[in-house]
Amino acid sequence: MSLITLGIESSCDETGIALFHSERGLLAHTLHSQIALHNEYGGVVPELASRDHVRHILPLIRSALLNAGCTLDEINAIAYTQGPGLSGALLVGASVANSLAYTLDIPTIGIHHLEGHLLSPLLSNPKPTFPFVALLVSGGHTQLMRVDGIGRYTLLGESIDDAAGEAFDKSAKLLGLEYPGGALLAKLALSGKAGRFKLPRPMLHSGDLDFSFSGLKTAVLTLTQQHQLDEQTRADIAHAAQEAIVDVLAQKAITALGQTGLNQLVIAGGVGANKLLRERLHHDINKRGGSVFYPDLEFCTDNGAMIAFAGAMRLQHQEAQHGYRFNVKPRWDLQELNYTD
């Protein structure tokens, strides 16, 4: 039986809507970004984020349905991001999902935001097969997971302080770049000179698979205070910062493959769009006879497609409810998910 799942993502500062068909795949997806809204504040303002989700979520649903050539009556289930994320933002998506599902008399599925990212490379071709190691890298999370199947996740290592995406954004801010600065820092680094500055690689030789990026941010701050920040110096610092972050991510990921005995690595999350990280991992992992997989660039950042897809996968495990009583989970450990085969 073919099913159509509507996916709603509203965990932070992007409103994402998508429709996924169990046989035909992704039918449509729409996205509204709040970057311009939060830019003047240098970061996400939770109350403004929630209000912006309210303004855009219904028009985006209508747009996705129009693009897919579907009607509301053809939807079989609604998946929404239940957590982690900003409480108010999550509540917008959860309330719309459950209200609409109640009206249509169809089930809802609360999705873990990181699971959506984790499974997003399965939307692309070629795609990995289970089991694999996943590196989740975003503004809020840096984790290495062993993935043995849908809902079968084992944490191998994670950041004990700042996430990799946070290190990118904070370093960018110290260099005077606009929010969010990770992609801008990577662009600036292209004109930087290698070797002028040497930044630390925290926990690179810690003997485990954990990460730490707060010390790197402090080292970037020290450089900005010690040097006059002309354009070339800014580019050189950006180059050094990006190299340090990528070195740590790449080496830890390869170590994880060695420790697990697996040869497939999945990269997911916003930092997964970083060109240097992709090139480094592609080279190093192919050299050792393994394979690396990424979501398409449009699915690296938060999006509705990954939520719709994760919802469709969970429907296969009968992970849905008709009660329409919901709660959101701003903090939610991915390992708490417990599916049955």
C-alpha positions in Angstrom: 0.0 0.0 0.0 1.5 3.4 -1.0 1.4 6.1 1.6 2.0 9.9 1.5 3.6 11.5 4.5 3.6 15.2 5.2 6.7 16.4 7.0 6.9 19.6 9.1 10.3 20.9 10.4 10.2 23.9 12.8 12.9 23.2 15.4 14.9 26.5 15.1 15.1 29.1 12.4 13.9 27.4 9.2 10.4 26.3 8.4 10.5 23.2 6.2 7.6 21.4 4.6 7.7 18.2 2.4 5.6 15.4 1.0 7.1 11.9 0.7 5.5 9.1 -1.3 6.4 5.5 -0.1 6.9 4.4 -3.7 7.6 7.5 -5.7 9.9 9.2 -3.2 10.0 12.9 -2.5 7.1 14.7 -4.2 7.8 18.3 -3.1 9.5 20.3 -0.5 9.5 24.0 0.5 11.6 26.0 2.9 11.6 29.4 4.5 14.8 30.6 6.2 14.9 33.2 8.9 18.5 34.3 8.4 17.5 37.8 7.4 15.2 38.1 10.4 17.9 37.1 13.0 21.0 38.6 11.2 20.8 42.0 13.0 20.8 40.3 16.4 23.8 38.1 15.6 22.0 34.9 16.4 18.5 33.3 16.7 16.0 35.1 18.9 13.6 32.3 20.0 10.4 34.4 20.3 10.9 35.9 16.8 11.6 32.4 15.4 8.3 31.1 16.8 6.3 34.0 15.4 7.9 33.6 12.0 7.0 29.9 11.9 3.4 30.8 12.6 3.4 33.3 9.7 4.9 30.9 7.1 3.9 27.3 8.0 0.4 27.2 6.5 1.4 29.0 3.2 4.3 26.6 2.9 2.0 23.6 3.3 -0.3 24.9 0.6 2.7 25.5 -1.7 4.0 22.0 -1.1 0.7 20.4 -1.9 0.4 22.5 -5.0 3.9 21.6 -6.2 3.2 17.9 -5.6 -0.2 17.9 -7.2 -1.8 16.6 -4.0 -4.8 17.4 -1.9 -5.0 17.2 1.9 -7.3 14.2 1.6 -4.5 12.2 -0.1 -2.1 12.6 2.9 -1.9 9.4 5.0 0.2 10.7 8.0 1.9 13.8 9.3 5.4 13.7 10.7 6.7 16.7 12.7 9.9 17.6 14.5 9.2 16.8 18.2 12.7 17.8 19.4 15.3 18.7 20.2 15.1 22.4 19.4 13.6 25.7 20.6 10.4 25.0 22.7 8.3 27.7 21.1 9.4 26.8 17.6 8.7 23.1 18.1 5.3 23.9 19.5 4.3 25.7 16.3 5.0 22.6 14.2 3.6 20.1 16.7 0.3 22.0 17.1 -0.2 22.5 13.4 0.6 18.8 12.7 -1.7 17.4 15.3 -4.6 19.9 14.6 -4.4 19.1 10.9 -4.2 15.3 11.5 -7.2 15.5 13.9 -9.2 17.2 11.1 -8.1 14.6 8.5 -8.4 11.6 11.0 -4.9 10.4 10.2 -1.9 9.6 12.5 1.0 11.8 13.5 4.6 10.8 14.1 6.9 12.9 16.3 10.4 12.8 14.8 13.8 13.3 16.5 15.5 16.2 14.6 18.8 14.4 14.6 17.3 11.2 13.3 16.0 13.3 10.3 19.6 14.5 9.6 21.0 11.0 10.2 18.7 9.4 7.6 18.8 12.3 5.0 21.6 10.7 2.9 19.1 7.9 2.2 17.2 10.4 0.1 20.2 10.7 -2.3 21.9 8.3 -4.8 24.1 6.5 -4.2 22.9 5.8 -0.7 24.5 3.8 2.2 23.3 0.5 3.5 23.1 -0.5 7.1 25.3 -0.7 9.2 27.3 2.5 8.9 29.0 5.2 11.0 27.4 8.6 11.0 29.0 11.9 11.7 26.4 14.4 12.7 27.8 17.9 12.5 25.7 21.1 12.9 25.5 24.3 14.8 24.2 22.5 17.9 25.5 19.0 17.6 28.7 17.0 16.9 28.3 13.3 17.3 29.6 10.0 15.9 27.0 7.3 15.8 27.0 3.6 14.8 23.8 3.0 12.9 22.6 -0.6 12.6 19.1 0.2 11.2 16.2 2.5 11.7 16.0 3.4 15.3 19.2 1.4 16.2 21.7 4.0 17.1 24.8 3.7 19.4 26.7 6.9 20.4 30.4 6.5 19.8 31.5 10.1 20.7 30.3 13.6 20.9 31.4 17.2 21.7 31.9 17.9 25.4 31.4 21.6 24.8 30.9 23.6 21.6 29.7 21.9 18.4 31.7 22.1 15.2 29.1 24.4 13.6 29.2 26.6 16.6 33.0 26.9 16.3 32.6 27.9 12.7 30.0 30.5 13.5 31.8 32.0 16.5 35.1 32.2 14.7 33.3 33.9 11.9 31.8 36.4 14.2 35.2 37.2 15.7 36.4 37.9 12.2 33.5 40.4 11.6 31.4 38.2 9.4 27.6 38.3 9.4 25.4 35.6 11.0 25.3 32.7 10.3 29.0 32.9 9.5 30.1 29.3 8.9 29.7 29.3 5.1 31.1 32.9 5.0 34.2 31.8 6.9 34.7 28.9 4.5 34.5 31.3 1.6 36.9 33.7 3.2 39.3 30.8 3.9 39.7 30.3 0.1 41.9 33.4 -0.1 43.9 32.5 3.1 47.5 31.5 3.2 48.3 28.0 4.6 50.8 27.9 7.4 50.7 31.5 8.6 48.8 30.6 11.7 48.7 27.3 13.6 45.6 26.6 15.7 45.1 23.7 18.1 43.4 20.5 17.2 41.6 19.8 20.6 41.3 16.2 21.6 42.8 15.0 18.4 44.9 12.4 20.3 42.6 11.9 23.2 42.3 8.2 22.6 38.5 8.4 22.4 35.9 9.7 19.9 34.9 12.8 21.8 35.3 16.3 20.5 36.0 19.7 22.0 35.9 23.0 20.1 35.7 25.7 22.8 39.5 25.9 23.1 39.8 26.5 19.3 37.3 29.4 19.6 39.5 30.9 22.3 42.6 30.5 20.2 40.9 32.3 17.3 39.9 35.1 19.7 43.5 35.4 20.8 44.7 35.8 17.2 42.1 38.5 16.5 43.4 40.4 19.5 47.1 40.0 18.6 46.9 41.1 15.0 45.6 44.0 13.0 42.7 42.5 11.1 43.3 43.5 7.5 41.6 41.5 4.8 44.5 39.1 4.3 45.0 38.4 8.0 41.3 37.7 8.4 41.5 35.3 5.5 44.6 33.6 6.9 42.9 33.1 10.3 39.7 31.8 8.6 41.9 29.3 6.7 43.6 28.1 9.9 40.3 27.8 11.7 38.7 25.7 9.0 41.7 23.5 8.7 41.7 22.8 12.4 38.0 21.9 12.6 38.1 19.7 9.5 41.3 17.9 10.7 39.6 16.9 13.9 36.3 15.9 12.3 38.0 13.8 9.6 40.5 12.0 11.9 37.9 11.2 14.5 35.5 9.9 11.8 38.2 7.7 10.3 39.1 6.4 13.7 35.5 5.5 14.3 35.4 3.4 11.1 38.5 1.6 12.3 37.2 0.9 15.7 33.8 -0.4 14.5 35.2 -2.3 11.5 32.8 -0.6 9.2 33.6 1.0 5.8 30.7 3.3 5.2 30.6 6.9 6.6 27.5 9.1 6.5 27.9 12.9 7.0 24.8 14.8 8.0 24.0 18.2 9.3 24.7 21.7 8.2 28.5 21.4 8.4 28.2 18.5 6.0 28.0 21.1 3.3 31.5 22.3 3.9 33.5 21.7 0.7 36.9 21.1 2.5 35.4 18.5 4.8 33.8 16.7 1.9 37.0 16.7 -0.1 39.1 15.5 2.9 36.8 12.7 3.8 36.3 11.6 0.2 40.1 11.3 -0.3 40.9 9.7 3.1 38.1 7.2 3.2 38.4 6.1 -0.5 42.1 5.6 0.1 41.3 3.1 2.8 38.7 1.3 0.6 35.6 2.8 2.2 32.8 5.0 1.0 31.4 8.3 2.2 27.9 9.5 1.7 26.3 12.9 2.1 22.8 14.3 1.7 22.3 16.6 -1.3 23.4 20.2 -0.4 19.8 21.4 -0.1 19.2 18.8 2.6 22.2 19.5 4.7 20.6 22.3 6.7 17.2 21.8 8.4 14.4 20.8 6.0 11.1 19.2 5.8 12.2 16.4 3.4 14.3 14.7 6.1 11.3 14.8 8.5 8.9 13.4 6.0 11.3 10.6 5.1 12.0 9.7 8.7 8.2 9.7 9.3 7.7 7.3 6.4 10.4 5.0 7.7 8.8 5.0 11.1 5.4 4.2 9.7 6.9 0.9 8.6 7.6 0.3 12.3 4.0 1.3 13.2 5.4 4.3 15.1 2.4 6.5 14.9 -0.4 7.7 17.1 -4.0 8.9 16.8 -4.4 10.5 20.2 -3.4 14.0 19.1 -2.1 14.7 22.6 1.4 15.9 22.1 4.5 17.3 23.9 7.7 18.6 22.6 11.2 17.7 23.7 13.7 20.6 23.6 16.3 18.2 25.0 16.2 14.7 23.7 18.9 12.0 23.5 18.8 10.2 20.2 19.5 6.9 21.9 16.2 7.1 23.7 14.5 6.1 20.5 13.6 2.4 20.7 12.1 0.8 17.7 11.0 -2.8 17.2 11.9 -4.7 14.1 
